[in-house]
Amino acid sequence: MSVNSELCPCGSNKSFAECCQPLLIGEKRADTPEQLMRSRFTAFYHGDAWQYILATWHPEYRPAVSEAELAEESRLAKWEKLEVRDTKIDGNQGEVTFCAWYRDRQGLHPHLERSQFVRFEGEWVYTTGEFLPYSRAVKVKPNDPCPCGSGKKYKKCCG
């Protein structure tokens, strides 16, 4: 499958070329906080768009880290799937609640967060995020589809 037709990792069911790629390469700006969240996840997923991550972080909240430090941290975990759970916009402020799944040496883990966004100099940017406790309402059974989105059964994948 070519890069132009592969599905975007953000879970939008659009091709990467028509979804997050234009944002990551600077051809387009995010129209909504959710679109920005999805593109930031995709940058983490690909692990090579650290300049984009830093550029879309509000300067007052941006940590004092370099692209090299972000790249080093990314070697410890591989981001695999994004589930957007809720989105709110109120004027120039927005909020996105999501669960991003990542894999490290210990296995697959959920990262549940409520992120805050604002319009800054005419563009949506990330400000802060609140980590939320993760609880799975229904226990995943061995023959259920794996929550990581691989398409495999849980017992053959992350179980």
Phi, psi and omega per residue, in radians:
M1 nan 2.339 -3.113
S2 -1.372 2.806 3.128
V3 -1.037 -0.614 -3.085
N4 -1.212 -0.444 -3.090
S5 -1.900 -0.121 -3.135
E6 -1.173 2.547 3.133
L7 -1.165 2.516 3.138
C8 -1.196 2.403 3.138
P9 -1.116 -0.260 -3.076
C10 -1.281 -0.123 3.101
G11 1.494 0.224 -3.111
S12 -1.316 -0.243 -3.038
N13 1.189 0.308 3.007
K14 -1.821 2.865 3.072
S15 -1.248 2.655 3.108
F16 -0.985 -0.705 -3.097
A17 -1.117 -0.524 -3.134
E18 -1.778 -0.016 -3.082
C19 -1.956 -1.576 -3.010
C20 -1.571 -0.435 -3.100
Q21 -0.963 -0.815 3.138
P22 -1.037 -0.545 3.098
L23 -1.272 -0.790 -3.090
L24 -1.118 -0.538 -3.126
I25 -1.708 0.079 3.028
G26 1.470 0.187 3.109
E27 -1.346 -0.374 -3.034
K28 -2.557 2.748 3.061
R29 -1.957 2.675 3.137
A30 -1.159 2.327 3.115
D31 -1.490 -0.388 -3.089
T32 -2.461 2.818 3.036
P33 -1.041 -0.662 3.127
E34 -1.098 -0.737 3.123
Q35 -1.095 -0.693 3.094
L36 -1.147 -0.751 3.127
M37 -1.034 -0.800 3.138
R38 -1.074 -0.726 -3.128
S39 -1.215 -0.616 3.087
R40 -1.162 -0.711 3.055
F41 -1.030 -0.794 -3.122
T42 -1.059 -0.652 3.082
A43 -1.103 -0.759 3.072
F44 -1.122 -0.726 -3.137
Y45 -1.009 -0.825 -3.124
H46 -1.323 -0.443 3.067
G47 1.196 0.389 -3.132
D48 -2.473 0.241 -3.099
A49 -2.039 0.822 -3.059
W50 -1.162 -0.565 3.091
Q51 -1.072 -0.673 3.115
Y52 -1.144 -0.777 3.115
I53 -0.989 -0.860 -3.118
L54 -1.169 -0.682 -3.113
A55 -1.193 -0.458 -3.118
T56 -1.707 0.242 3.092
W57 -1.829 2.216 -3.138
H58 -0.940 2.304 -3.062
P59 -1.019 -0.508 3.136
E60 -1.294 -0.309 -3.096
Y61 -1.969 -0.225 -3.068
R62 -1.106 2.234 3.105
P63 -1.221 2.726 3.127
A64 -1.468 1.266 3.100
V65 -2.201 2.683 3.114
S66 -1.669 2.908 3.057
E67 -1.052 -0.645 3.138
A68 -1.118 -0.688 3.115
E69 -1.167 -0.703 3.085
L70 -1.116 -0.735 3.129
A71 -1.095 -0.703 3.122
E72 -1.109 -0.762 3.102
E73 -1.070 -0.638 -3.082
S74 -1.202 -0.354 3.109
R75 -1.205 -0.318 -3.102
L76 -1.469 -0.361 -3.097
A77 -2.527 2.545 3.085
K78 -1.982 2.055 3.120
W79 -1.331 2.352 -3.001
E80 -2.105 -0.626 -3.023
K81 -2.673 2.537 3.094
L82 -2.131 2.315 3.031
E83 -2.144 1.943 3.072
V84 -1.452 2.159 -3.053
R85 -1.751 -0.573 -3.097
D86 -2.792 2.523 3.106
T87 -2.391 2.358 3.089
K88 -2.357 2.450 3.051
I89 -2.291 2.297 3.086
D90 -2.351 1.606 -3.109
G91 1.150 -2.040 -3.112
N92 -1.711 0.315 3.093
Q93 -2.194 2.554 3.129
G94 -2.527 2.842 -3.126
E95 -2.517 2.388 3.091
V96 -2.304 2.181 3.039
T97 -1.803 2.268 -3.054
F98 -2.565 2.842 2.976
C99 -2.176 2.094 3.078
A100 -1.927 2.253 -3.125
W101 -1.690 2.337 3.094
Y102 -2.328 2.717 -3.140
R103 -2.073 2.329 3.007
D104 -2.252 -2.902 -3.102
R105 -1.093 -0.412 -3.125
Q106 -1.559 -0.156 3.122
G107 2.239 -2.730 -3.081
L108 -1.645 2.384 -3.086
H109 -2.389 2.548 3.028
P110 -1.588 2.489 3.025
H111 -2.099 1.753 -3.107
L112 -1.722 2.202 -3.038
E113 -2.537 2.583 2.960
R114 -1.942 1.917 -3.064
S115 -1.743 2.540 3.115
Q116 -1.881 2.454 -3.139
F117 -2.338 2.627 3.040
V118 -2.418 2.799 2.985
R119 -1.488 2.204 -3.127
F120 -2.293 2.088 -3.093
E121 0.916 0.708 3.058
G122 1.459 -0.004 -3.106
E123 -2.205 2.599 3.046
W124 -1.249 2.345 3.065
V125 -2.397 2.697 3.099
Y126 -1.409 2.434 3.066
T127 -1.957 -1.212 -3.085
T128 -2.441 2.922 3.081
G129 -2.441 2.518 3.090
E130 -1.920 2.095 3.091
F131 -1.259 2.389 -3.111
L132 -2.025 2.609 3.090
P133 -1.206 2.456 3.136
Y134 -1.721 2.285 3.016
S135 -2.399 2.346 3.132
R136 -1.681 2.041 -3.076
A137 -1.094 -0.659 -3.121
V138 -2.097 2.280 3.120
K139 -1.180 2.373 3.116
V140 -1.359 2.224 3.134
K141 -1.588 2.729 -3.067
P142 -0.927 -0.640 -3.103
N143 -1.612 0.027 3.079
D144 -1.274 2.728 3.030
P145 -1.056 2.475 -3.125
C146 -1.197 2.372 -3.136
P147 -1.156 -0.214 3.129
C148 -1.282 -0.236 3.106
G149 1.559 0.192 -3.104
S150 -1.191 -0.396 -3.056
G151 1.587 -0.118 3.124
K152 -1.544 2.880 3.018
K153 -1.219 2.603 -3.124
Y154 -0.955 -0.741 -3.089
K155 -1.174 -0.423 -3.137
K156 -1.667 -0.024 -3.066
C157 -2.133 -1.579 -3.020
C158 -1.710 -0.111 -3.019
G159 -1.296 nan nan
